[in-house]
Amino acid sequence: LFLGKYYLQEIETINNHRLQSVFIEICRESLGKFKTTTENVSQKELAKNTGLSLRTVGKNIRELEKEGFIKINKSNHKSIGSGSFSSSYTPI
């Protein structure tokens, strides 16, 4: 998977491996499909794809947004079978 030189440099600046795995999954969901933004994806789906708990993924997404690595585009629709809202994410 080609993430681009810029995103590889960004990944190297993230010191926490859990944050890295969530960021890589968001990049894979967007850049891997030749888009700049992911489709709406729930935190439950990201947790399943990264092998992390739902709580950990939610915390890491908020941390990535706070640090300026991603932008969260909130959706009004709830994910089916999950308490988390689905949102789209844009790697910055």
KEKE-3310 file (N, C-alpha, C; in steps of 0.2 Angstrom, whole numbers, plus 5000, padded with zeros to 4 digits):
npx = (5004:5003:5006:5011:5025:5024:5014:5021:5031:5024:5018:5030:5032:5023:5023:5017:5012:4999:4992:4998:4993:4980:4980:4986:4976:4966:4972:4973:4960:4956:4967:4971:4960:4961:4956:4953:4947:4939:4926:4910:4914:4913:4918:4919:4921:4934:4941:4939:4947:4960:4962:4961:4953:4937:4935:4949:4952:4943:4948:4961:4957:4952:4964:4972:4965:4966:4980:4982:4983:4972:4956:4940:4925:4910:4895:4877:4871:4869:4880:4875:4871:4881:4887:4894:4896:4896:4908:4917:4934:4948:4965:4977)
npy = (4994:5011:5025:5037:5049:5060:5055:5044:5051:5058:5047:5042:5052:5050:5044:5034:5017:5013:5024:5026:5014:5017:5029:5024:5015:5024:5031:5021:5018:5029:5035:5023:5020:5029:5042:5058:5058:5047:5035:5036:5028:5018:5019:5006:4998:5003:4998:4985:4982:4986:4979:4984:4989:4996:5008:5012:5015:5026:5035:5037:5042:5055:5060:5060:5070:5081:5083:5087:5078:5072:5076:5076:5072:5074:5064:5063:5051:5035:5021:5005:4993:4997:5008:5019:5034:5035:5042:5052:5053:5064:5063:5074)
npz = (5000:4995:5004:5002:5003:5012:5022:5027:5034:5043:5051:5057:5066:5076:5091:5099:5097:5095:5092:5079:5072:5071:5064:5052:5048:5045:5035:5025:5023:5016:5007:5001:4994:4984:4988:4996:5008:5020:5018:5027:5042:5056:5073:5078:5067:5064:5076:5074:5063:5067:5078:5091:5106:5107:5115:5116:5103:5101:5110:5104:5092:5095:5101:5089:5082:5090:5090:5077:5066:5059:5052:5058:5051:5056:5056:5056:5057:5066:5068:5063:5076:5085:5097:5094:5084:5066:5056:5044:5040:5037:5033:5038)
capx = (5000:5007:5003:5014:5030:5022:5011:5026:5035:5019:5018:5036:5032:5019:5027:5013:5010:4992:4990:5000:4989:4973:4981:4987:4970:4962:4975:4972:4953:4956:4972:4971:4955:4962:4952:4957:4943:4937:4919:4908:4916:4912:4924:4919:4924:4941:4943:4940:4952:4966:4963:4961:4947:4933:4937:4955:4951:4939:4953:4966:4955:4952:4971:4975:4962:4969:4987:4982:4985:4966:4950:4934:4919:4904:4889:4871:4869:4872:4882:4871:4874:4886:4885:4898:4893:4900:4911:4922:4940:4953:4971:4979)
capy = (5000:5017:5030:5043:5051:5064:5052:5040:5055:5059:5041:5042:5057:5048:5040:5028:5012:5012:5030:5024:5009:5020:5033:5020:5012:5030:5033:5016:5019:5035:5035:5016:5020:5035:5047:5062:5057:5040:5035:5035:5022:5018:5017:4999:4995:5004:4994:4978:4982:4988:4974:4988:4990:5002:5013:5014:5018:5032:5039:5038:5047:5061:5062:5062:5076:5086:5084:5089:5073:5070:5080:5072:5075:5071:5062:5062:5044:5031:5015:4999:4988:5000:5015:5025:5037:5034:5048:5051:5056:5066:5064:5081)
capz = (5000:4995:5008:5001:5007:5017:5027:5031:5038:5049:5055:5060:5071:5081:5096:5101:5091:5094:5087:5073:5069:5069:5058:5046:5045:5042:5028:5021:5021:5011:5001:4998:4989:4980:4990:5001:5014:5020:5018:5034:5045:5063:5077:5079:5061:5065:5081:5072:5058:5070:5083:5097:5109:5105:5119:5114:5096:5102:5113:5099:5086:5098:5101:5083:5080:5094:5088:5070:5061:5056:5053:5059:5048:5059:5053:5060:5057:5070:5065:5065:5080:5088:5101:5091:5077:5060:5054:5039:5042:5033:5035:5036)
cpx = (5004:5003:5006:5020:5028:5018:5016:5030:5030:5019:5024:5036:5027:5022:5023:5011:5003:4989:4992:4996:4982:4974:4983:4981:4966:4965:4974:4965:4952:4960:4972:4965:4955:4958:4956:4953:4940:4929:4917:4910:4915:4918:4925:4922:4932:4944:4944:4946:4959:4967:4964:4954:4943:4934:4944:4955:4948:4944:4958:4964:4954:4959:4974:4972:4965:4976:4988:4984:4978:4961:4944:4928:4913:4898:4883:4869:4873:4874:4877:4874:4880:4884:4889:4895:4898:4902:4916:4928:4945:4960:4974:4987)
cpy = (5006:5022:5037:5045:5055:5060:5047:5045:5057:5053:5041:5047:5055:5043:5033:5024:5012:5018:5029:5020:5012:5025:5030:5018:5018:5031:5027:5016:5024:5035:5028:5015:5026:5041:5051:5061:5050:5041:5035:5028:5023:5017:5010:4996:4996:5000:4987:4977:4983:4983:4978:4988:4996:5008:5016:5018:5025:5037:5041:5043:5054:5064:5064:5068:5082:5088:5086:5084:5071:5076:5075:5076:5071:5069:5062:5055:5039:5024:5009:4995:4991:5007:5020:5027:5035:5041:5047:5055:5058:5067:5071:5081)
cpz = (5000:4999:5006:5006:5013:5023:5031:5035:5044:5053:5059:5066:5077:5085:5098:5096:5090:5090:5080:5069:5067:5064:5052:5043:5042:5035:5023:5018:5016:5005:4998:4993:4984:4981:4995:5008:5014:5019:5025:5037:5053:5067:5078:5073:5062:5070:5078:5067:5061:5076:5090:5100:5106:5108:5117:5107:5097:5105:5108:5094:5089:5099:5095:5080:5084:5092:5080:5065:5057:5057:5053:5056:5051:5055:5058:5061:5062:5066:5068:5070:5085:5092:5098:5084:5072:5058:5048:5042:5037:5036:5033:5035)
residu = (LEU:PHE:LEU:GLY:LYS:TYR:TYR:LEU:GLN:GLU:ILE:GLU:THR:ILE:ASN:ASN:HIS:ARG:LEU:GLN:SER:VAL:PHE:ILE:GLU:ILE:CYS:ARG:GLU:SER:LEU:GLY:LYS:PHE:LYS:THR:THR:THR:GLU:ASN:VAL:SER:GLN:LYS:GLU:LEU:ALA:LYS:ASN:THR:GLY:LEU:SER:LEU:ARG:THR:VAL:GLY:LYS:ASN:ILE:ARG:GLU:LEU:GLU:LYS:GLU:GLY:PHE:ILE:LYS:ILE:ASN:LYS:SER:ASN:HIS:LYS:SER:ILE:GLY:SER:GLY:SER:PHE:SER:SER:SER:TYR:THR:PRO:ILE)
# end
